[in-house]
């Protein structure tokens, strides 16, 4: 969920949604709560966005930390793979259901 929020914010920024980003910062939703820095990195171990200061802190220094864009691409790929697997399973089940209905007729 956090990753999706970050992805939405980055998409809005890339699309020129600078005004939305400023509004989110005013609401306190954007950026590190502790350092008020942008969440430029994603800690894979903790599953949270982190700022540059937090990335270098003891809490995350030994963790696997990626730039947000890289994490988005990685997780998007995983989601697409899982979604394709679910679609394949659905198609198989629908085929079995149809075959069973034909057999019962």
N, C-alpha and C positions, 0 to 999 in steps of 0.2 A: 504493500500500500504506500509506503514511504517512497519507494522507487518510482511508482506511478505518479505521485505528487511532484517529484523532482522532474520527471519526464514532461509532465504537463507544463511546468514552469519554463523548462528549457525550450519546449516547442513554442510557447507564447513569446519568449524572448527572440527566438529565431525568426518568428513571423512578424516581428516588429511590435510586439505587445509590451513595450516598455512601460506604458501607463499601468497595466495590470500588475507588473512586477513591483512597481513603486507602491501600489496599493497594498500588495501582500506584505511588503516590508513594513509598512505602517501598522498592519495588523499584527506583526510579530510572528507571522507564519514562515517567513523567509529568513534563512541565515541561522547561524549558530547562536543559540540562546546565551551561551557563556561569553563568546567573543564578538558577537554581532558582525561576523564575517560571513561571506557567501559560502554555501555548502558546495564546494568545488570537487570534493572527493566522496567516494562511497567505501565504507569499511565493510568488506565481505564477511568478516568474522562476526561482527555485531549487527550487520544488516541495517546500518544507519548512514545518513549523509554526515560528513564531517568537514570542517573548515581546514584551512592550511595550518592554523595554530594547533588544532586538535590532532591533526595528522602526525605532527611531530611530538606530541605529548606522550608520556609513558603509557597512557591508556590505549593508544593505537599504534605506537611505533613498531611493534612486532607483528601487527596484523597485516593481512592482505588488503591493501588499500589501492583503489583504482580511481582514475579521473571519472567523473560522473558520466561523461559521454561514452567511455569504454564500458562502464558497468551497464549502461542502458542498452548498448548494442549486444553485450553478452547475455543479459537477461531476456532481451527481446528475442534473440535466437532460441533460447531455451523455451520460452513461452510458445513460439511458433512451432517448434518440434513437438511439444506436448499437445498443442492444439491439433496438429496434423494427425498424431496418434489417436486422439479422441475421435476425430472425424472418420478415420479409417475404421475404428471399432464400431462407430455408429453405422457406417455403411454395411459392415459385416452383419450386424444385428438386424438391420432392415432387410437385408437379403435373406437371412434365416427366417425372419418373420413372414416375408412374402412367400418363400418356399413352403413354409408350414401351412399358410393359408391356402395355397394352391393344392397341397396334398389333402387338406381337410375337405375341399370341395369335391 
